[in-house]
Amino acid sequence: MDVRRIPTEPFDDQRPGTAGLRRKVRRFRQPHYLENFLQAVFDAAGDFRGQVLVAGGDGRFWNAEALAVLFRVAAGNGVRRMIVGRGGMLSTPAASHLIRTRGAAGGFLLTASHNPGGPDGDFGVKFDTANGGQAPESLTDAVWRRTLELREYRVAEVGRLDLDRPGVQQAGPMEVEIVDPVADYAALMERLFDFDRIRSLLASPGFRLRFDALNAVTGPYAVEILERRLGAPPGSVVNAVPLPDFGGLHPDPNPVDAAHLVDWMNGPDAGDLAAASDGDGDRNMIVGRGMVVSPGDSLAVLAEHAGKVPGYAAGLAGVARSMPTTRAVDRVAADLGIPCYETPTGWRYFCNLLDAGLIDLCGEESFGTSSSHAREKDGLWAVLFWLNLVAATGRPVTRLVEDHWRRFGRHAFCRHDWFIPDGEAAARVMAGLEERLATLAGQEIAGTRVTTADSFTYLDPVDGSASAGQGIRVFLEDGARLVYRLSGTGTEGATLRIYLERYLAPDASHAGDGPALTASLGHAAAELARIGELAGVHEPAGVI
Protein backbone atom coordinates (compact mmCIF):
# COMPACT_ATOMS: atom_id res chain seq x y z
CA MET A 1 0.00 0.00 0.00
CA ASP A 2 1.42 3.37 -1.06
CA VAL A 3 0.93 5.49 2.06
CA ARG A 4 2.23 9.03 2.01
CA ARG A 5 3.18 10.90 5.16
CA ILE A 6 2.36 14.58 4.74
CA PRO A 7 4.24 17.06 6.95
CA THR A 8 1.96 19.48 8.80
CA GLU A 9 1.80 21.93 11.70
CA PRO A 10 -0.74 21.84 14.55
CA PHE A 11 -3.81 24.08 14.65
CA ASP A 12 -4.68 25.54 18.04
CA ASP A 13 -8.49 25.53 17.65
CA GLN A 14 -9.32 21.85 17.21
CA ARG A 15 -10.64 21.04 20.65
CA PRO A 16 -13.90 19.06 20.12
CA GLY A 17 -17.07 20.28 21.80
CA THR A 18 -19.89 18.17 23.18
CA ALA A 19 -20.58 16.72 19.72
CA GLY A 20 -17.33 16.91 17.78
CA LEU A 21 -15.49 19.75 16.08
CA ARG A 22 -17.55 22.58 14.57
CA ARG A 23 -16.09 25.51 12.70
CA LYS A 24 -16.93 27.76 9.79
CA VAL A 25 -16.69 26.11 6.38
CA ARG A 26 -13.91 28.49 5.43
CA ARG A 27 -11.84 27.22 8.37
CA PHE A 28 -12.32 23.58 7.45
CA ARG A 29 -11.32 24.32 3.87
CA GLN A 30 -7.87 25.58 4.85
CA PRO A 31 -5.05 23.27 3.72
CA HIS A 32 -4.39 20.38 6.14
CA TYR A 33 -7.12 21.47 8.61
CA LEU A 34 -9.50 18.54 8.18
CA GLU A 35 -6.67 16.06 7.56
CA ASN A 36 -5.04 17.08 10.85
CA PHE A 37 -8.20 16.57 12.87
CA LEU A 38 -8.99 13.22 11.27
CA GLN A 39 -5.45 11.98 11.87
CA ALA A 40 -5.69 13.07 15.50
CA VAL A 41 -8.85 10.97 15.87
CA PHE A 42 -7.18 7.95 14.29
CA ASP A 43 -4.15 8.34 16.55
CA ALA A 44 -6.17 8.83 19.75
CA ALA A 45 -8.97 6.31 19.18
CA GLY A 46 -6.82 3.26 18.51
CA ASP A 47 -5.55 1.07 15.72
CA PHE A 48 -8.14 0.81 12.94
CA ARG A 49 -6.02 -1.26 10.58
CA GLY A 50 -8.21 -3.96 9.04
CA GLN A 51 -11.34 -2.47 10.62
CA VAL A 52 -14.70 -1.34 9.25
CA LEU A 53 -15.95 2.23 9.77
CA VAL A 54 -19.23 3.95 8.91
CA ALA A 55 -19.33 7.42 7.33
CA GLY A 56 -21.90 9.88 6.11
CA GLY A 57 -23.09 13.43 6.46
CA ASP A 58 -26.13 15.67 6.51
CA GLY A 59 -25.49 16.87 2.95
CA ARG A 60 -24.50 20.40 3.85
CA PHE A 61 -22.08 22.40 1.70
CA TRP A 62 -18.64 20.72 1.37
CA ASN A 63 -19.97 17.28 2.40
CA ALA A 64 -18.67 15.49 -0.72
CA GLU A 65 -15.24 17.14 -0.56
CA ALA A 66 -14.87 16.29 3.13
CA LEU A 67 -15.80 12.65 2.48
CA ALA A 68 -13.07 12.46 -0.18
CA VAL A 69 -10.54 13.69 2.40
CA LEU A 70 -11.83 11.17 4.94
CA PHE A 71 -11.45 8.30 2.48
CA ARG A 72 -7.82 9.20 1.79
CA VAL A 73 -6.93 9.51 5.48
CA ALA A 74 -8.83 6.33 6.39
CA ALA A 75 -7.02 4.40 3.66
CA GLY A 76 -3.72 5.86 4.83
CA ASN A 77 -4.44 4.52 8.31
CA GLY A 78 -5.19 1.00 7.12
CA VAL A 79 -8.99 0.93 7.32
CA ARG A 80 -10.27 -2.12 5.44
CA ARG A 81 -13.79 -0.94 4.53
CA MET A 82 -15.89 2.20 4.79
CA ILE A 83 -19.69 1.85 4.80
CA VAL A 84 -21.25 5.02 3.41
CA GLY A 85 -24.83 6.14 2.85
CA ARG A 86 -25.78 6.61 -0.79
CA GLY A 87 -24.91 10.11 -1.96
CA GLY A 88 -22.70 10.47 1.11
CA MET A 89 -25.80 10.95 3.27
CA LEU A 90 -26.64 9.41 6.66
CA SER A 91 -28.72 10.82 9.46
CA THR A 92 -27.02 10.70 12.84
CA PRO A 93 -29.45 8.14 14.36
CA ALA A 94 -29.29 5.98 11.21
CA ALA A 95 -25.48 6.05 11.38
CA SER A 96 -25.59 5.00 15.04
CA HIS A 97 -27.86 2.08 14.15
CA LEU A 98 -25.65 1.09 11.20
CA ILE A 99 -22.51 1.09 13.36
CA ARG A 100 -24.21 -1.23 15.84
CA THR A 101 -25.82 -3.63 13.37
CA ARG A 102 -22.75 -3.97 11.14
CA GLY A 103 -20.29 -4.37 14.02
CA ALA A 104 -18.23 -1.42 12.87
CA ALA A 105 -15.36 -0.07 14.95
CA GLY A 106 -16.92 3.40 14.83
CA GLY A 107 -18.03 6.06 12.44
CA PHE A 108 -17.41 9.59 11.22
CA LEU A 109 -20.40 11.93 10.91
CA LEU A 110 -19.92 15.04 8.82
CA THR A 111 -22.40 17.46 10.33
CA ALA A 112 -22.77 20.66 12.26
CA SER A 113 -26.24 19.49 13.35
CA HIS A 114 -28.60 22.47 13.77
CA ASN A 115 -26.04 25.11 12.70
CA PRO A 116 -26.59 26.98 9.39
CA GLY A 117 -25.14 25.59 6.16
CA GLY A 118 -23.79 26.99 2.90
CA PRO A 119 -20.38 28.44 1.92
CA ASP A 120 -20.58 31.00 4.73
CA GLY A 121 -22.13 28.55 7.19
CA ASP A 122 -20.77 25.89 9.50
CA PHE A 123 -19.29 22.44 9.08
CA GLY A 124 -18.52 19.76 11.60
CA VAL A 125 -16.98 16.35 12.19
CA LYS A 126 -17.66 13.97 15.04
CA PHE A 127 -16.57 10.43 15.76
CA ASP A 128 -18.92 7.79 17.14
CA THR A 129 -17.44 4.76 18.87
CA ALA A 130 -18.28 1.08 18.34
CA ASN A 131 -21.41 1.32 20.50
CA GLY A 132 -22.84 3.89 18.07
CA GLY A 133 -22.53 6.71 20.58
CA GLN A 134 -20.58 9.94 20.74
CA ALA A 135 -16.95 9.73 21.75
CA PRO A 136 -16.57 9.95 25.54
CA GLU A 137 -14.91 12.94 27.16
CA SER A 138 -11.71 10.96 27.76
CA LEU A 139 -11.38 10.33 24.02
CA THR A 140 -12.22 13.87 22.89
CA ASP A 141 -9.64 15.19 25.36
CA ALA A 142 -7.08 12.77 23.93
CA VAL A 143 -7.95 13.93 20.40
CA TRP A 144 -7.46 17.55 21.42
CA ARG A 145 -4.06 16.82 22.97
CA ARG A 146 -3.02 14.98 19.82
CA THR A 147 -4.05 17.91 17.58
CA LEU A 148 -1.58 20.13 19.47
CA GLU A 149 1.41 17.88 18.82
CA LEU A 150 0.67 16.51 15.34
CA ARG A 151 3.48 16.87 12.80
CA GLU A 152 2.26 14.62 9.99
CA TYR A 153 -0.80 12.82 8.68
CA ARG A 154 -1.08 9.70 6.54
CA VAL A 155 -3.03 9.38 3.28
CA ALA A 156 -3.41 6.88 0.46
CA GLU A 157 -4.93 7.58 -2.94
CA VAL A 158 -8.35 6.00 -3.43
CA GLY A 159 -9.32 7.05 -6.95
CA ARG A 160 -12.70 8.30 -8.10
CA LEU A 161 -15.80 6.88 -6.40
CA ASP A 162 -19.46 6.94 -7.41
CA LEU A 163 -21.32 7.54 -4.16
CA ASP A 164 -24.68 7.16 -5.91
CA ARG A 165 -24.03 3.57 -7.00
CA PRO A 166 -24.97 0.95 -4.37
CA GLY A 167 -22.54 -1.88 -3.76
CA VAL A 168 -18.85 -2.31 -3.04
CA GLN A 169 -16.22 -0.27 -4.90
CA GLN A 170 -12.47 -0.59 -4.61
CA ALA A 171 -10.87 2.60 -3.35
CA GLY A 172 -7.15 2.01 -3.67
CA PRO A 173 -6.21 -0.28 -0.76
CA MET A 174 -9.67 0.10 0.83
CA GLU A 175 -13.20 -1.00 0.02
CA VAL A 176 -16.10 1.46 0.07
CA GLU A 177 -19.58 -0.01 0.44
CA ILE A 178 -22.46 2.27 -0.62
CA VAL A 179 -25.72 1.40 1.17
CA ASP A 180 -29.32 2.62 1.19
CA PRO A 181 -29.23 5.18 4.03
CA VAL A 182 -32.92 4.68 4.91
CA ALA A 183 -33.72 0.95 4.68
CA ASP A 184 -32.22 -0.40 7.92
CA TYR A 185 -33.46 2.55 9.95
CA ALA A 186 -37.01 2.27 8.59
CA ALA A 187 -37.08 -1.45 9.41
CA LEU A 188 -36.03 -0.65 12.98
CA MET A 189 -38.88 1.86 13.35
CA GLU A 190 -41.36 -0.78 12.18
CA ARG A 191 -40.18 -3.08 14.97
CA LEU A 192 -40.52 -0.40 17.66
CA PHE A 193 -43.88 1.15 16.79
CA ASP A 194 -47.39 -0.05 15.92
CA PHE A 195 -47.39 0.90 12.25
CA ASP A 196 -50.89 -0.57 11.71
CA ARG A 197 -52.35 1.69 14.38
CA ILE A 198 -50.46 4.77 13.13
CA ARG A 199 -51.54 3.96 9.58
CA SER A 200 -55.18 3.93 10.71
CA LEU A 201 -54.71 7.25 12.48
CA LEU A 202 -53.23 8.91 9.40
CA ALA A 203 -56.08 7.52 7.28
CA SER A 204 -58.81 8.75 9.63
CA PRO A 205 -61.05 11.49 8.20
CA GLY A 206 -59.70 14.97 8.75
CA PHE A 207 -56.42 14.00 10.47
CA ARG A 208 -53.58 16.12 9.12
CA LEU A 209 -49.86 15.73 9.74
CA ARG A 210 -47.08 18.04 8.65
CA PHE A 211 -43.42 17.10 9.04
CA ASP A 212 -40.87 19.76 8.09
CA ALA A 213 -37.45 18.35 7.23
CA LEU A 214 -36.06 21.89 6.78
CA ASN A 215 -34.28 20.78 3.57
CA ALA A 216 -31.98 18.62 5.66
CA VAL A 217 -31.08 14.94 5.87
CA THR A 218 -34.33 13.67 7.45
CA GLY A 219 -36.40 14.41 4.34
CA PRO A 220 -35.83 11.05 2.55
CA TYR A 221 -36.37 9.15 5.82
CA ALA A 222 -39.64 10.94 6.56
CA VAL A 223 -40.98 10.51 3.02
CA GLU A 224 -40.22 6.78 3.06
CA ILE A 225 -41.68 6.13 6.52
CA LEU A 226 -44.50 8.65 6.90
CA GLU A 227 -45.78 8.80 3.33
CA ARG A 228 -44.85 5.48 1.71
CA ARG A 229 -45.02 3.03 4.61
CA LEU A 230 -47.61 4.74 6.83
CA GLY A 231 -49.76 6.28 4.11
CA ALA A 232 -49.69 9.94 5.03
CA PRO A 233 -50.89 11.96 2.02
CA PRO A 234 -48.16 13.03 -0.40
CA GLY A 235 -46.90 16.43 0.62
CA SER A 236 -47.28 15.74 4.34
CA VAL A 237 -43.49 15.98 4.46
CA VAL A 238 -42.43 19.48 3.43
CA ASN A 239 -38.97 20.83 2.59
CA ALA A 240 -38.08 17.19 2.02
CA VAL A 241 -35.10 17.54 -0.37
CA PRO A 242 -31.71 17.94 1.37
CA LEU A 243 -29.89 21.03 0.06
CA PRO A 244 -26.30 22.19 0.68
CA ASP A 245 -27.51 25.46 2.22
CA PHE A 246 -30.79 23.99 3.55
CA GLY A 247 -32.60 26.23 1.10
CA GLY A 248 -31.83 29.24 3.26
CA LEU A 249 -33.65 27.71 6.24
CA HIS A 250 -32.03 27.41 9.66
CA PRO A 251 -32.16 23.66 10.35
CA ASP A 252 -32.96 24.00 14.05
CA PRO A 253 -36.38 22.63 15.11
CA ASN A 254 -37.43 25.25 17.64
CA PRO A 255 -40.26 27.81 17.83
CA VAL A 256 -38.05 30.60 16.47
CA ASP A 257 -36.41 28.91 13.48
CA ALA A 258 -39.50 26.84 12.62
CA ALA A 259 -41.99 29.61 13.42
CA HIS A 260 -43.96 28.84 10.24
CA LEU A 261 -45.00 25.50 11.73
CA VAL A 262 -46.05 27.14 14.98
CA ASP A 263 -48.04 29.78 13.09
CA TRP A 264 -49.87 27.08 11.13
CA MET A 265 -50.77 25.16 14.29
CA ASN A 266 -52.01 28.39 15.93
CA GLY A 267 -54.11 29.42 12.92
CA PRO A 268 -57.64 28.65 11.74
CA ASP A 269 -56.40 25.95 9.34
CA ALA A 270 -54.33 24.11 11.98
CA GLY A 271 -53.55 20.44 11.52
CA ASP A 272 -53.46 17.77 14.21
CA LEU A 273 -49.71 17.30 14.65
CA ALA A 274 -46.76 19.21 13.25
CA ALA A 275 -43.11 18.35 13.71
CA ALA A 276 -39.66 19.28 12.51
CA SER A 277 -36.17 17.84 12.63
CA ASP A 278 -32.72 19.36 12.25
CA GLY A 279 -29.71 19.20 9.94
CA ASP A 280 -28.56 15.69 10.82
CA GLY A 281 -31.90 14.31 11.98
CA ASP A 282 -31.28 13.93 15.69
CA ARG A 283 -33.51 16.70 17.08
CA ASN A 284 -37.26 17.13 17.08
CA MET A 285 -39.97 19.68 17.80
CA ILE A 286 -43.53 18.50 18.41
CA VAL A 287 -46.39 20.97 17.93
CA GLY A 288 -50.03 20.37 18.83
CA ARG A 289 -52.90 22.72 18.10
CA GLY A 290 -52.04 25.93 19.89
CA MET A 291 -49.08 24.39 21.72
CA VAL A 292 -45.37 23.81 21.22
CA VAL A 293 -44.49 20.84 23.42
CA SER A 294 -41.45 21.72 25.52
CA PRO A 295 -38.66 19.12 25.39
CA GLY A 296 -39.00 18.38 29.11
CA ASP A 297 -42.73 17.79 28.77
CA SER A 298 -42.18 15.64 25.69
CA LEU A 299 -39.78 13.33 27.52
CA ALA A 300 -42.13 13.13 30.51
CA VAL A 301 -45.21 12.28 28.42
CA LEU A 302 -43.31 9.61 26.47
CA ALA A 303 -42.19 8.04 29.74
CA GLU A 304 -45.69 8.25 31.24
CA HIS A 305 -47.28 6.37 28.32
CA ALA A 306 -44.36 4.20 27.12
CA GLY A 307 -46.27 1.01 27.93
CA LYS A 308 -48.68 1.77 25.08
CA VAL A 309 -45.87 1.47 22.48
CA PRO A 310 -44.79 -2.05 21.40
CA GLY A 311 -41.05 -1.45 21.72
CA TYR A 312 -41.42 -0.33 25.35
CA ALA A 313 -44.43 -2.36 26.51
CA ALA A 314 -42.27 -4.47 28.84
CA GLY A 315 -41.59 -1.39 30.96
CA LEU A 316 -38.73 1.06 31.40
CA ALA A 317 -35.61 0.20 33.37
CA GLY A 318 -35.07 3.90 34.04
CA VAL A 319 -34.97 7.34 32.46
CA ALA A 320 -32.40 10.13 32.22
CA ARG A 321 -32.35 13.82 31.39
CA SER A 322 -29.64 16.39 30.93
CA MET A 323 -29.20 18.74 33.88
CA PRO A 324 -30.76 21.84 32.18
CA THR A 325 -33.85 19.86 31.13
CA THR A 326 -36.92 20.40 33.32
CA ARG A 327 -37.59 17.96 36.13
CA ALA A 328 -40.96 16.86 34.72
CA VAL A 329 -39.71 13.35 33.95
CA ASP A 330 -38.41 13.04 37.53
CA ARG A 331 -42.00 13.05 38.78
CA VAL A 332 -43.06 10.42 36.25
CA ALA A 333 -40.12 8.21 37.21
CA ALA A 334 -41.04 8.48 40.88
CA ASP A 335 -44.61 7.48 40.06
CA LEU A 336 -43.40 4.49 38.01
CA GLY A 337 -40.92 3.49 40.71
CA ILE A 338 -37.92 3.65 38.37
CA PRO A 339 -34.66 5.62 38.68
CA CYS A 340 -34.14 8.98 36.98
CA TYR A 341 -30.57 10.10 36.26
CA GLU A 342 -29.40 13.70 35.83
CA THR A 343 -26.43 14.03 33.47
CA PRO A 344 -24.42 16.88 31.95
CA THR A 345 -25.41 18.23 28.54
CA GLY A 346 -24.05 16.05 25.76
CA TRP A 347 -25.54 12.80 24.52
CA ARG A 348 -22.36 10.89 25.28
CA TYR A 349 -23.25 10.97 28.98
CA PHE A 350 -26.35 8.86 28.33
CA CYS A 351 -24.39 6.14 26.52
CA ASN A 352 -22.92 4.46 29.61
CA LEU A 353 -26.39 4.31 31.18
CA LEU A 354 -27.87 2.85 27.99
CA ASP A 355 -25.09 0.30 27.53
CA ALA A 356 -25.45 -0.82 31.16
CA GLY A 357 -29.21 -1.28 30.73
CA LEU A 358 -29.99 1.30 33.42
CA ILE A 359 -32.29 3.43 31.22
CA ASP A 360 -34.55 3.07 28.20
CA LEU A 361 -35.57 6.70 27.57
CA CYS A 362 -33.51 9.87 27.73
CA GLY A 363 -33.69 13.47 26.59
CA GLU A 364 -32.26 16.94 26.75
CA GLU A 365 -33.72 20.44 26.61
CA SER A 366 -32.34 21.26 23.17
CA PHE A 367 -35.12 19.27 21.48
CA GLY A 368 -33.35 15.92 21.68
CA THR A 369 -35.01 12.66 22.73
CA SER A 370 -34.18 9.00 22.19
CA SER A 371 -34.07 5.54 23.71
CA SER A 372 -32.17 2.29 23.98
CA HIS A 373 -32.73 1.62 20.27
CA ALA A 374 -29.72 3.84 19.42
CA ARG A 375 -26.89 5.71 21.07
CA GLU A 376 -27.77 9.08 19.56
CA LYS A 377 -30.83 11.27 19.85
CA ASP A 378 -33.41 10.63 17.16
CA GLY A 379 -35.82 13.18 15.73
CA LEU A 380 -38.04 11.02 13.51
CA TRP A 381 -38.26 8.32 16.21
CA ALA A 382 -39.75 10.93 18.56
CA VAL A 383 -42.36 11.92 15.96
CA LEU A 384 -43.36 8.28 15.48
CA PHE A 385 -43.57 7.83 19.27
CA TRP A 386 -45.99 10.77 19.51
CA LEU A 387 -48.07 9.47 16.60
CA ASN A 388 -48.23 6.08 18.28
CA LEU A 389 -49.44 7.68 21.54
CA VAL A 390 -52.10 9.76 19.78
CA ALA A 391 -53.29 6.62 17.97
CA ALA A 392 -53.23 4.42 21.09
CA THR A 393 -54.92 6.88 23.46
CA GLY A 394 -57.29 8.63 21.09
CA ARG A 395 -56.12 11.91 22.60
CA PRO A 396 -54.58 14.75 20.59
CA VAL A 397 -51.14 16.14 21.40
CA THR A 398 -52.42 19.12 23.38
CA ARG A 399 -54.70 17.03 25.55
CA LEU A 400 -51.95 14.49 26.31
CA VAL A 401 -49.78 17.31 27.62
CA GLU A 402 -52.55 19.04 29.56
CA ASP A 403 -53.63 15.74 31.15
CA HIS A 404 -50.01 15.25 32.20
CA TRP A 405 -50.00 18.69 33.86
CA ARG A 406 -53.24 17.93 35.71
CA ARG A 407 -51.67 14.77 37.09
CA PHE A 408 -48.09 15.81 37.81
CA GLY A 409 -48.08 19.62 37.64
CA ARG A 410 -46.45 21.79 35.00
CA HIS A 411 -42.75 22.59 34.70
CA ALA A 412 -42.96 25.80 32.65
CA PHE A 413 -39.71 26.27 30.75
CA CYS A 414 -37.82 28.80 28.68
CA ARG A 415 -34.22 29.21 27.50
CA HIS A 416 -32.54 32.59 27.06
CA ASP A 417 -29.53 32.55 24.74
CA TRP A 418 -27.13 35.42 25.42
CA PHE A 419 -24.66 35.77 22.55
CA ILE A 420 -21.49 37.38 23.89
CA PRO A 421 -19.01 38.29 21.10
CA ASP A 422 -16.09 38.30 23.53
CA GLY A 423 -15.55 34.74 24.77
CA GLU A 424 -13.41 35.96 27.66
CA ALA A 425 -16.23 38.22 28.86
CA ALA A 426 -18.57 35.22 28.83
CA ALA A 427 -16.07 33.28 30.92
CA ARG A 428 -15.96 36.19 33.40
CA VAL A 429 -19.74 36.00 33.83
CA MET A 430 -19.54 32.31 34.73
CA ALA A 431 -16.49 32.83 36.95
CA GLY A 432 -18.29 35.62 38.80
CA LEU A 433 -21.23 33.32 39.54
CA GLU A 434 -18.87 30.56 40.69
CA GLU A 435 -17.17 32.91 43.13
CA ARG A 436 -20.52 33.91 44.70
CA LEU A 437 -22.11 30.47 44.96
CA ALA A 438 -21.56 30.18 48.70
CA THR A 439 -23.24 33.54 49.34
CA LEU A 440 -26.38 33.10 47.24
CA ALA A 441 -28.48 31.10 49.73
CA GLY A 442 -31.10 33.34 51.31
CA GLN A 443 -30.82 36.05 48.65
CA GLU A 444 -34.18 37.40 47.41
CA ILE A 445 -34.82 36.92 43.71
CA ALA A 446 -38.00 37.17 41.60
CA GLY A 447 -40.26 37.38 44.66
CA THR A 448 -38.78 34.34 46.38
CA ARG A 449 -35.47 33.25 47.93
CA VAL A 450 -32.50 31.17 46.87
CA THR A 451 -32.36 27.92 48.85
CA THR A 452 -29.16 26.42 47.39
CA ALA A 453 -26.76 27.01 44.52
CA ASP A 454 -23.97 24.84 43.16
CA SER A 455 -21.69 24.02 40.25
CA PHE A 456 -22.91 20.73 38.84
CA THR A 457 -20.56 17.75 39.00
CA TYR A 458 -21.69 14.46 37.50
CA LEU A 459 -20.58 11.14 38.95
CA ASP A 460 -21.13 8.40 36.39
CA PRO A 461 -22.79 5.46 38.18
CA VAL A 462 -21.34 2.99 35.66
CA ASP A 463 -17.62 3.77 35.53
CA GLY A 464 -17.28 6.12 38.51
CA SER A 465 -15.84 8.97 36.43
CA ALA A 466 -16.47 12.56 37.51
CA SER A 467 -17.29 15.47 35.21
CA ALA A 468 -17.03 18.80 37.01
CA GLY A 469 -17.95 22.33 35.95
CA GLN A 470 -21.03 21.28 33.97
CA GLY A 471 -23.11 24.37 34.72
CA ILE A 472 -24.40 26.40 37.63
CA ARG A 473 -27.71 25.56 39.31
CA VAL A 474 -29.71 27.97 41.47
CA PHE A 475 -32.70 26.52 43.33
CA LEU A 476 -35.47 28.79 44.60
CA GLU A 477 -37.85 28.46 47.53
CA ASP A 478 -41.00 28.28 45.38
CA GLY A 479 -39.67 25.30 43.39
CA ALA A 480 -38.25 27.33 40.51
CA ARG A 481 -34.75 26.78 39.16
CA LEU A 482 -32.16 28.73 37.18
CA VAL A 483 -29.35 27.05 35.24
CA TYR A 484 -26.38 28.79 33.61
CA ARG A 485 -24.17 27.10 31.05
CA LEU A 486 -21.83 28.09 28.21
CA SER A 487 -22.84 26.38 24.97
CA GLY A 488 -20.41 23.97 23.31
CA THR A 489 -21.96 24.04 19.81
CA GLY A 490 -21.15 27.52 18.51
CA THR A 491 -18.37 28.46 16.10
CA GLU A 492 -17.84 32.13 16.97
CA GLY A 493 -17.92 34.15 20.20
CA ALA A 494 -19.72 32.50 23.10
CA THR A 495 -23.33 31.77 23.93
CA LEU A 496 -24.39 31.83 27.56
CA ARG A 497 -27.54 29.80 27.95
CA ILE A 498 -29.84 30.53 30.88
CA TYR A 499 -32.49 27.87 31.50
CA LEU A 500 -35.59 28.95 33.42
CA GLU A 501 -37.94 26.50 35.12
CA ARG A 502 -41.03 27.37 37.14
CA TYR A 503 -43.21 24.71 38.78
CA LEU A 504 -47.02 25.01 38.79
CA ALA A 505 -48.89 22.51 40.98
CA PRO A 506 -51.49 20.13 39.47
CA ASP A 507 -54.41 22.23 40.78
CA ALA A 508 -52.93 25.58 39.71
CA SER A 509 -53.72 27.44 36.51
CA HIS A 510 -51.46 26.21 33.71
CA ALA A 511 -52.41 28.90 31.21
CA GLY A 512 -49.68 30.71 29.29
CA ASP A 513 -46.59 29.77 27.34
CA GLY A 514 -43.16 29.11 28.79
CA PRO A 515 -41.56 32.48 27.93
CA ALA A 516 -44.42 34.42 29.55
CA LEU A 517 -44.58 32.26 32.66
CA THR A 518 -40.84 32.54 33.26
CA ALA A 519 -40.29 36.17 32.20
CA SER A 520 -39.67 37.46 35.74
CA LEU A 521 -37.17 34.65 36.31
CA GLY A 522 -35.31 35.68 33.16
CA HIS A 523 -34.87 39.27 34.28
CA ALA A 524 -33.74 38.16 37.72
CA ALA A 525 -31.30 35.60 36.30
CA ALA A 526 -29.62 38.21 34.08
CA GLU A 527 -29.24 40.60 37.01
CA LEU A 528 -27.91 37.86 39.27
CA ALA A 529 -25.21 37.01 36.70
CA ARG A 530 -24.37 40.71 36.07
CA ILE A 531 -24.33 40.06 32.32
CA GLY A 532 -24.68 43.71 31.36
CA GLU A 533 -21.93 44.80 33.72
CA LEU A 534 -19.42 42.06 32.91
CA ALA A 535 -20.12 41.42 29.22
CA GLY A 536 -21.75 44.62 27.97
CA VAL A 537 -24.75 42.72 26.59
CA HIS A 538 -28.20 43.78 27.77
CA GLU A 539 -30.70 41.57 25.93
CA PRO A 540 -30.71 37.86 25.02
CA ALA A 541 -30.21 37.10 21.36
CA GLY A 542 -32.86 34.40 21.46
CA VAL A 543 -35.73 33.29 23.68
CA ILE A 544 -36.84 29.70 23.10
Secondary structure by P-SEA (a helix, b strand, c coil): cbbbbbbbbbbccccccccccccccccccccaaaaaaaaaaaaaacccccbbbbbccccccaaaaaaaaaaaaaaaacccbbbbcccccccaaaaaaaaaaacccbbbbbccccccccccbbbbbbbbccccccccaaaaaaaaaaaacccbbbbbbbcccccccccccccccbbbbbccccaaaaaaaaaccaaaaaaaaaacccbbbbbbcccccaaaaaaacccccccccccccccccccccccccccccccccaaaaaaaaaccccccccccccccccccccccccccccaaaaaaaaaacccccccccccccbbbbcccccaaaaaaaaaacbbbbbbccccccaaaaaaaccccccccccccccccccccccaaaaaaaaaaaaaaacccaaaaaaaaaaacccccbbbbbbbbccaaaaaaaaaaaaaacccccccccccccccccccbbbbcccccccccccbbbbbccccbbbbbbbbccccccbbbbbbbbbbbcccccccccccccaaaaaaaaaaaaccccccccccccccc
